[in-house]
């Protein structure tokens, strides 16, 4: 293993730093050009070579510029085809979100992650980039009356933590308490307070926007957290979706909703304390929920598919 790592390092140094061609690297290391190509690929996969792009130089399309001006966000509109499947569009958006996340994360940083269908896809597609002293902390609880939620949320956090070689911090509470008083009492427990403290010092937050229905349902609405009758009552109060399991109306209001007193995710008012807040969204059924999220001012970076971006501009 030590010899292999030495060979990886030498190949990467000669190619990327000394700017030798693959043929020249092969001659220097006494290996074939094909072997050099495999060495360089492996060097990128294990994180020995890390390639970052400055997003400030990325060309902005017209949709992204208009969204950025209208909602005061850094918008990344992912080119998608209306004929693509819902999963295909989500995967395309997730890939771009993974690239963005890789570019903004660095050593000694804390990443807050709110689980969800879209973030799950980002986690699956996130390319490895080992960091030093990085932390990944769960932003919202995951349990309900039917299950703990640990396998689902743990898989998402685990994949992201593994990609960054980061320490993983779980949030061992339900997504929603039965009573607000229970949440108030739990928020005084030292084990919970320690996680809340790590959430507050996060440098970056990654989350999706939940909504009712859709070809790929949001996990909050099909994971056993609410019955159909409870979801109907939520809609009657004007709820259109959620951000970090905090429910929102289309105009961005949330504070007066009783269910949010029992929710364990950070409110928009708490999210804004995090410097970089990346929302990853795909699917036309999330339009109203996304509008509500943007109206709170809690989103700094928006990764969105082209079809939803066009609908959002028309609605705005």
Buried (B, 14 or more C-beta within 10 A) or exposed (E): EEEEEEBBBBBBBBBBEEEBEBEBBBEBBEBEEEBBBEBBEBBBEEBBBEEEEEBEEEEBBEBBEBBBEEBEBBBBBBEBEEEBEBEBBBBBBBBBBBBBBBBBBBEEBBBBBBBBBBBBBBBBBBBBBBBEEBBBBBBBBBBBEEEBBEEBBBBBBBBBBBBBBBEBBBBBBBBBBEEBEEBEEBEEEEEBEEBBEBBBEBBBBBBBBBBBEBEBBBBBBBBBBBEEEEBEEBEEEBBBBBBBBBBBBBEBBBEEBEBBBBBBBBBBEBBBBBEBBBBBBBBBBBBBBBBBBBBBBBBBBBBBBBBBBBBBBEEE
